[in-house]
Amino acid sequence: MIRTTPKSTPQGRQRVNGAALLQVAVHVAAWMPLAALALDHARNGLGANPIQAITLRTGKTALVLLVLSLTVTPLATFGWRGAVRLRRRLGVYAFGYAALHFLTFIGLDYGFNLAFLREGLIEKPFALVGLAAGTLLLPLALTSTRGWMRRLGRNWKRLHWLVYIAAPLAIVHYVWQVKADYRQPLLYGLVVAMLLLLRVPAVRRVAAQAAARLRMHRSQGGSDAQERIAIPHPLPPPRGRGG
């Protein structure tokens, strides 16, 4: 008797191919902001203050990728288990852009001068908070491989809880850095707050139950529709030739 694995069936192969394409799309999308930044720099399209433009764009991309990595667990709770495969890649790319953001600040802006940098961190509290957020992301990026997962065991998950501190710090960094319009950083803060709230066990349990009921309702609706299509309408009785 030949046993079929989930990957050997057409549906399983389709899911595997879809997951592979999604991972490729994540890689391509994550590199696009850097490619656009390099292209704008080559065309002198970064404005009157290119250092500020690079700092802002790398920081914004890091924040977006960090928020996307936080959406993975809620998406899995609502039934999309395949999203878990994307969390590590999104987190690593988020750290990569955060590192570029920090290197632009200390390198291009302060010329790696530690004395100037110390004064800048004292004068700009938002930079100090951003440095704290990036420092918390560093061990997460370094231990993101499967080898470190095996070495650390259960402690790996505990270590990666640091992202729940790093994300709010990144929001505070963004809010303090903005001088006029606070709407966008506050919107990011609201999204992060909702994503963290969905990790509270009681809230997560309620969300999972609601998602299960919704999937059951959809499946029942689909089966009812198929039954209505499958059952033919009764034909009218044949008429007599003499009638």
BALOBA-1460 file (C-alpha; in Angstrom, 3 decimals):
// residues 243
<rec num="1" residu="m" x="0.000" y="0.000" z="0.000"/>
<rec num="2" residu="i" x="1.450" y="3.368" z="-1.054"/>
<rec num="3" residu="r" x="1.136" y="6.117" z="1.496"/>
<rec num="4" residu="t" x="0.794" y="9.656" z="0.273"/>
<rec num="5" residu="t" x="2.362" y="12.537" z="2.158"/>
<rec num="6" residu="p" x="0.785" y="16.007" z="2.143"/>
<rec num="7" residu="k" x="3.511" y="17.200" z="-0.249"/>
<rec num="8" residu="s" x="2.878" y="14.339" z="-2.707"/>
<rec num="9" residu="t" x="-0.724" y="15.300" z="-3.384"/>
<rec num="10" residu="p" x="-1.588" y="18.039" z="-5.913"/>
<rec num="11" residu="q" x="-2.995" y="20.205" z="-3.137"/>
<rec num="12" residu="g" x="0.171" y="19.716" z="-1.061"/>
<rec num="13" residu="r" x="2.448" y="20.566" z="-3.985"/>
<rec num="14" residu="q" x="0.369" y="23.656" z="-4.680"/>
<rec num="15" residu="r" x="0.720" y="24.803" z="-1.051"/>
<rec num="16" residu="v" x="4.494" y="24.212" z="-1.126"/>
<rec num="17" residu="n" x="4.879" y="26.134" z="-4.387"/>
<rec num="18" residu="g" x="2.728" y="28.964" z="-3.034"/>
<rec num="19" residu="a" x="4.820" y="29.161" z="0.167"/>
<rec num="20" residu="a" x="8.055" y="29.223" z="-1.854"/>
<rec num="21" residu="l" x="6.742" y="32.007" z="-4.080"/>
<rec num="22" residu="l" x="5.643" y="33.978" z="-1.025"/>
<rec num="23" residu="q" x="9.099" y="33.690" z="0.516"/>
<rec num="24" residu="v" x="10.707" y="34.867" z="-2.725"/>
<rec num="25" residu="a" x="8.265" y="37.791" z="-2.801"/>
<rec num="26" residu="v" x="9.276" y="38.735" z="0.757"/>
<rec num="27" residu="h" x="12.953" y="38.759" z="-0.207"/>
<rec num="28" residu="v" x="12.312" y="40.871" z="-3.295"/>
<rec num="29" residu="a" x="10.041" y="43.314" z="-1.449"/>
<rec num="30" residu="a" x="12.534" y="43.677" z="1.400"/>
<rec num="31" residu="w" x="15.366" y="44.609" z="-0.968"/>
<rec num="32" residu="m" x="13.305" y="47.076" z="-2.992"/>
<rec num="33" residu="p" x="13.540" y="50.034" z="-0.540"/>
<rec num="34" residu="l" x="17.332" y="49.712" z="-0.473"/>
<rec num="35" residu="a" x="17.477" y="49.489" z="-4.260"/>
<rec num="36" residu="a" x="15.242" y="52.560" z="-4.582"/>
<rec num="37" residu="l" x="17.441" y="54.417" z="-2.089"/>
<rec num="38" residu="a" x="20.591" y="53.561" z="-4.027"/>
<rec num="39" residu="l" x="18.946" y="54.609" z="-7.296"/>
<rec num="40" residu="d" x="17.808" y="57.932" z="-5.851"/>
<rec num="41" residu="h" x="21.306" y="58.538" z="-4.497"/>
<rec num="42" residu="a" x="22.828" y="57.813" z="-7.915"/>
<rec num="43" residu="r" x="20.397" y="60.280" z="-9.502"/>
<rec num="44" residu="n" x="20.953" y="62.938" z="-6.824"/>
<rec num="45" residu="g" x="17.314" y="62.539" z="-5.881"/>
<rec num="46" residu="l" x="17.638" y="62.573" z="-2.092"/>
<rec num="47" residu="g" x="16.953" y="66.292" z="-1.745"/>
<rec num="48" residu="a" x="18.950" y="69.037" z="-0.096"/>
<rec num="49" residu="n" x="19.817" y="66.859" z="2.929"/>
<rec num="50" residu="p" x="20.665" y="63.361" z="1.655"/>
<rec num="51" residu="i" x="21.911" y="62.132" z="5.041"/>
<rec num="52" residu="q" x="18.582" y="62.962" z="6.640"/>
<rec num="53" residu="a" x="16.739" y="61.304" z="3.751"/>
<rec num="54" residu="i" x="18.773" y="58.101" z="4.137"/>
<rec num="55" residu="t" x="18.255" y="58.114" z="7.904"/>
<rec num="56" residu="l" x="14.501" y="58.573" z="7.640"/>
<rec num="57" residu="r" x="13.966" y="56.060" z="4.856"/>
<rec num="58" residu="t" x="16.012" y="53.279" z="6.429"/>
<rec num="59" residu="g" x="14.303" y="53.891" z="9.785"/>
<rec num="60" residu="k" x="10.823" y="53.820" z="8.261"/>
<rec num="61" residu="t" x="11.565" y="50.599" z="6.381"/>
<rec num="62" residu="a" x="12.926" y="48.984" z="9.553"/>
<rec num="63" residu="l" x="9.760" y="49.907" z="11.432"/>
<rec num="64" residu="v" x="7.459" y="48.599" z="8.690"/>
<rec num="65" residu="l" x="9.287" y="45.264" z="8.561"/>
<rec num="66" residu="l" x="9.276" y="45.011" z="12.352"/>
<rec num="67" residu="v" x="5.509" y="45.591" z="12.419"/>
<rec num="68" residu="l" x="5.023" y="42.993" z="9.674"/>
<rec num="69" residu="s" x="7.016" y="40.465" z="11.690"/>
<rec num="70" residu="l" x="4.694" y="41.100" z="14.635"/>
<rec num="71" residu="t" x="1.649" y="40.330" z="12.490"/>
<rec num="72" residu="v" x="2.759" y="36.720" z="11.962"/>
<rec num="73" residu="t" x="1.428" y="35.332" z="15.246"/>
<rec num="74" residu="p" x="-2.028" y="36.967" z="14.895"/>
<rec num="75" residu="l" x="-2.244" y="35.709" z="11.314"/>
<rec num="76" residu="a" x="-1.424" y="32.186" z="12.504"/>
<rec num="77" residu="t" x="-4.056" y="32.567" z="15.233"/>
<rec num="78" residu="f" x="-6.632" y="33.437" z="12.582"/>
<rec num="79" residu="g" x="-5.756" y="30.344" z="10.560"/>
<rec num="80" residu="w" x="-2.884" y="31.260" z="8.218"/>
<rec num="81" residu="r" x="-0.205" y="28.908" z="9.581"/>
<rec num="82" residu="g" x="2.064" y="29.479" z="6.598"/>
<rec num="83" residu="a" x="2.818" y="32.996" z="7.802"/>
<rec num="84" residu="v" x="5.077" y="31.555" z="10.529"/>
<rec num="85" residu="r" x="7.702" y="30.773" z="7.880"/>
<rec num="86" residu="l" x="8.025" y="34.482" z="7.112"/>
<rec num="87" residu="r" x="8.638" y="35.757" z="10.649"/>
<rec num="88" residu="r" x="12.372" y="35.094" z="10.784"/>
<rec num="89" residu="r" x="13.045" y="36.679" z="7.400"/>
<rec num="90" residu="l" x="11.002" y="39.765" z="8.210"/>
<rec num="91" residu="g" x="12.767" y="40.130" z="11.556"/>
<rec num="92" residu="v" x="16.238" y="39.799" z="10.050"/>
<rec num="93" residu="y" x="15.457" y="42.342" z="7.348"/>
<rec num="94" residu="a" x="14.027" y="44.693" z="9.990"/>
<rec num="95" residu="f" x="17.286" y="44.480" z="11.929"/>
<rec num="96" residu="g" x="19.284" y="45.001" z="8.727"/>
<rec num="97" residu="y" x="17.518" y="48.267" z="7.962"/>
<rec num="98" residu="a" x="17.751" y="49.303" z="11.623"/>
<rec num="99" residu="a" x="21.518" y="48.718" z="11.448"/>
<rec num="100" residu="l" x="21.743" y="50.849" z="8.285"/>
<rec num="101" residu="h" x="19.665" y="53.490" z="10.048"/>
<rec num="102" residu="f" x="22.060" y="53.514" z="13.019"/>
<rec num="103" residu="l" x="25.213" y="53.420" z="10.884"/>
<rec num="104" residu="t" x="23.941" y="56.375" z="8.871"/>
<rec num="105" residu="f" x="23.412" y="58.296" z="12.106"/>
<rec num="106" residu="i" x="26.803" y="57.560" z="13.693"/>
<rec num="107" residu="g" x="28.790" y="57.386" z="10.453"/>
<rec num="108" residu="l" x="27.472" y="59.882" z="7.944"/>
<rec num="109" residu="d" x="25.959" y="62.278" z="10.471"/>
<rec num="110" residu="y" x="28.572" y="62.139" z="13.262"/>
<rec num="111" residu="g" x="31.584" y="60.748" z="11.399"/>
<rec num="112" residu="f" x="32.094" y="57.976" z="13.983"/>
<rec num="113" residu="n" x="33.272" y="60.639" z="16.434"/>
<rec num="114" residu="l" x="32.469" y="59.194" z="19.852"/>
<rec num="115" residu="a" x="32.668" y="62.560" z="21.636"/>
<rec num="116" residu="f" x="30.175" y="64.157" z="19.225"/>
<rec num="117" residu="l" x="28.040" y="61.049" z="19.316"/>
<rec num="118" residu="r" x="27.860" y="61.092" z="23.126"/>
<rec num="119" residu="e" x="26.776" y="64.718" z="23.067"/>
<rec num="120" residu="g" x="24.231" y="63.958" z="20.350"/>
<rec num="121" residu="l" x="22.687" y="61.127" z="22.366"/>
<rec num="122" residu="i" x="22.396" y="63.423" z="25.382"/>
<rec num="123" residu="e" x="20.850" y="66.238" z="23.359"/>
<rec num="124" residu="k" x="18.527" y="63.946" z="21.406"/>
<rec num="125" residu="p" x="16.671" y="61.517" z="23.689"/>
<rec num="126" residu="f" x="14.887" y="59.967" z="20.681"/>
<rec num="127" residu="a" x="18.281" y="58.782" z="19.408"/>
<rec num="128" residu="l" x="19.034" y="57.142" z="22.756"/>
<rec num="129" residu="v" x="15.683" y="55.313" z="22.695"/>
<rec num="130" residu="g" x="16.318" y="54.211" z="19.119"/>
<rec num="131" residu="l" x="19.732" y="52.912" z="20.136"/>
<rec num="132" residu="a" x="18.084" y="50.885" z="22.907"/>
<rec num="133" residu="a" x="15.585" y="49.386" z="20.455"/>
<rec num="134" residu="g" x="18.319" y="48.450" z="17.999"/>
<rec num="135" residu="t" x="20.441" y="46.924" z="20.753"/>
<rec num="136" residu="l" x="17.538" y="44.680" z="21.768"/>
<rec num="137" residu="l" x="17.110" y="43.540" z="18.158"/>
<rec num="138" residu="l" x="20.787" y="42.591" z="17.813"/>
<rec num="139" residu="p" x="20.685" y="39.307" z="19.798"/>
<rec num="140" residu="l" x="17.442" y="38.371" z="18.055"/>
<rec num="141" residu="a" x="19.066" y="38.700" z="14.631"/>
<rec num="142" residu="l" x="22.203" y="36.819" z="15.739"/>
<rec num="143" residu="t" x="20.183" y="33.891" z="17.125"/>
<rec num="144" residu="s" x="17.637" y="33.667" z="14.302"/>
<rec num="145" residu="t" x="19.129" y="30.501" z="12.774"/>
<rec num="146" residu="r" x="17.929" y="26.955" z="13.394"/>
<rec num="147" residu="g" x="21.275" y="26.121" z="14.969"/>
<rec num="148" residu="w" x="20.772" y="28.726" z="17.678"/>
<rec num="149" residu="m" x="17.218" y="27.528" z="18.166"/>
<rec num="150" residu="r" x="18.577" y="24.055" z="18.954"/>
<rec num="151" residu="r" x="21.329" y="25.390" z="21.224"/>
<rec num="152" residu="l" x="19.088" y="27.633" z="23.270"/>
<rec num="153" residu="g" x="16.084" y="25.319" z="23.431"/>
<rec num="154" residu="r" x="13.252" y="26.869" z="25.406"/>
<rec num="155" residu="n" x="15.402" y="29.901" z="26.185"/>
<rec num="156" residu="w" x="15.322" y="30.846" z="22.498"/>
<rec num="157" residu="k" x="11.667" y="31.775" z="22.728"/>
<rec num="158" residu="r" x="12.227" y="33.672" z="25.967"/>
<rec num="159" residu="l" x="15.079" y="35.612" z="24.370"/>
<rec num="160" residu="h" x="12.950" y="36.573" z="21.408"/>
<rec num="161" residu="w" x="10.361" y="38.082" z="23.715"/>
<rec num="162" residu="l" x="12.688" y="41.094" z="23.631"/>
<rec num="163" residu="v" x="10.940" y="42.134" z="20.432"/>
<rec num="164" residu="y" x="7.914" y="43.028" z="22.572"/>
<rec num="165" residu="i" x="10.084" y="45.664" z="24.251"/>
<rec num="166" residu="a" x="11.963" y="46.735" z="21.128"/>
<rec num="167" residu="a" x="8.809" y="47.468" z="19.129"/>
<rec num="168" residu="p" x="7.298" y="49.972" z="21.641"/>
<rec num="169" residu="l" x="10.726" y="51.604" z="21.992"/>
<rec num="170" residu="a" x="10.875" y="51.997" z="18.211"/>
<rec num="171" residu="i" x="7.474" y="53.707" z="18.308"/>
<rec num="172" residu="v" x="8.647" y="56.080" z="21.067"/>
<rec num="173" residu="h" x="11.760" y="56.800" z="18.999"/>
<rec num="174" residu="y" x="9.586" y="57.652" z="16.009"/>
<rec num="175" residu="v" x="7.159" y="59.822" z="17.990"/>
<rec num="176" residu="w" x="9.939" y="61.810" z="19.671"/>
<rec num="177" residu="q" x="11.795" y="62.247" z="16.387"/>
<rec num="178" residu="v" x="8.787" y="63.815" z="14.641"/>
<rec num="179" residu="k" x="8.501" y="67.546" z="15.270"/>
<rec num="180" residu="a" x="5.128" y="68.441" z="13.770"/>
<rec num="181" residu="d" x="2.695" y="65.839" z="12.416"/>
<rec num="182" residu="y" x="2.280" y="62.991" z="14.918"/>
<rec num="183" residu="r" x="-0.490" y="61.177" z="13.069"/>
<rec num="184" residu="q" x="1.662" y="58.607" z="11.278"/>
<rec num="185" residu="p" x="3.812" y="57.553" z="14.267"/>
<rec num="186" residu="l" x="0.711" y="57.346" z="16.454"/>
<rec num="187" residu="l" x="-0.952" y="55.160" z="13.819"/>
<rec num="188" residu="y" x="2.033" y="52.826" z="13.894"/>
<rec num="189" residu="g" x="1.820" y="52.859" z="17.672"/>
<rec num="190" residu="l" x="-1.851" y="51.869" z="17.555"/>
<rec num="191" residu="v" x="-1.094" y="48.960" z="15.215"/>
<rec num="192" residu="v" x="1.748" y="47.742" z="17.446"/>
<rec num="193" residu="a" x="-0.468" y="48.033" z="20.536"/>
<rec num="194" residu="m" x="-3.185" y="45.934" z="18.862"/>
<rec num="195" residu="l" x="-0.662" y="43.304" z="17.745"/>
<rec num="196" residu="l" x="0.778" y="43.046" z="21.250"/>
<rec num="197" residu="l" x="-2.713" y="42.889" z="22.755"/>
<rec num="198" residu="l" x="-3.496" y="39.875" z="20.561"/>
<rec num="199" residu="r" x="-0.628" y="38.059" z="22.298"/>
<rec num="200" residu="v" x="-2.320" y="38.246" z="25.688"/>
<rec num="201" residu="p" x="-3.492" y="34.643" z="26.324"/>
<rec num="202" residu="a" x="-7.120" y="35.559" z="27.088"/>
<rec num="203" residu="v" x="-7.415" y="37.856" z="24.057"/>
<rec num="204" residu="r" x="-5.641" y="35.360" z="21.832"/>
<rec num="205" residu="r" x="-7.995" y="32.588" z="22.965"/>
<rec num="206" residu="v" x="-11.070" y="34.659" z="22.175"/>
<rec num="207" residu="a" x="-9.646" y="35.647" z="18.779"/>
<rec num="208" residu="a" x="-8.834" y="32.016" z="17.933"/>
<rec num="209" residu="q" x="-12.354" y="30.903" z="18.870"/>
<rec num="210" residu="a" x="-13.895" y="33.685" z="16.795"/>
<rec num="211" residu="a" x="-11.696" y="32.753" z="13.821"/>
<rec num="212" residu="a" x="-12.670" y="29.074" z="14.176"/>
<rec num="213" residu="r" x="-16.371" y="29.927" z="14.239"/>
<rec num="214" residu="l" x="-15.938" y="32.130" z="11.185"/>
<rec num="215" residu="r" x="-14.163" y="29.354" z="9.259"/>
<rec num="216" residu="m" x="-16.859" y="26.865" z="10.268"/>
<rec num="217" residu="h" x="-19.582" y="29.256" z="9.148"/>
<rec num="218" residu="r" x="-17.868" y="29.747" z="5.792"/>
<rec num="219" residu="s" x="-17.373" y="26.017" z="5.274"/>
<rec num="220" residu="q" x="-21.017" y="25.316" z="6.106"/>
<rec num="221" residu="g" x="-22.123" y="28.046" z="3.740"/>
<rec num="222" residu="g" x="-19.967" y="26.578" z="0.985"/>
<rec num="223" residu="s" x="-21.283" y="23.036" z="1.536"/>
<rec num="224" residu="d" x="-24.878" y="24.284" z="1.530"/>
<rec num="225" residu="a" x="-24.257" y="26.056" z="-1.756"/>
<rec num="226" residu="q" x="-22.758" y="22.896" z="-3.271"/>
<rec num="227" residu="e" x="-25.778" y="20.883" z="-2.137"/>
<rec num="228" residu="r" x="-28.129" y="23.372" z="-3.738"/>
<rec num="229" residu="i" x="-26.187" y="23.104" z="-6.979"/>
<rec num="230" residu="a" x="-25.974" y="19.310" z="-6.851"/>
<rec num="231" residu="i" x="-29.709" y="18.686" z="-6.266"/>
<rec num="232" residu="p" x="-31.544" y="18.987" z="-9.619"/>
<rec num="233" residu="h" x="-34.923" y="20.625" z="-9.850"/>
<rec num="234" residu="p" x="-37.753" y="18.145" z="-10.335"/>
<rec num="235" residu="l" x="-38.871" y="17.841" z="-13.955"/>
<rec num="236" residu="p" x="-42.515" y="18.554" z="-14.805"/>
<rec num="237" residu="p" x="-44.638" y="15.454" z="-15.560"/>
<rec num="238" residu="p" x="-44.777" y="14.587" z="-19.276"/>
<rec num="239" residu="r" x="-47.903" y="15.623" z="-21.109"/>
<rec num="240" residu="g" x="-50.035" y="13.091" z="-22.909"/>
<rec num="241" residu="r" x="-50.066" y="13.192" z="-26.684"/>
<rec num="242" residu="g" x="-53.759" y="13.647" z="-26.786"/>
<rec num="243" residu="g" x="-53.822" y="16.509" z="-24.247"/>
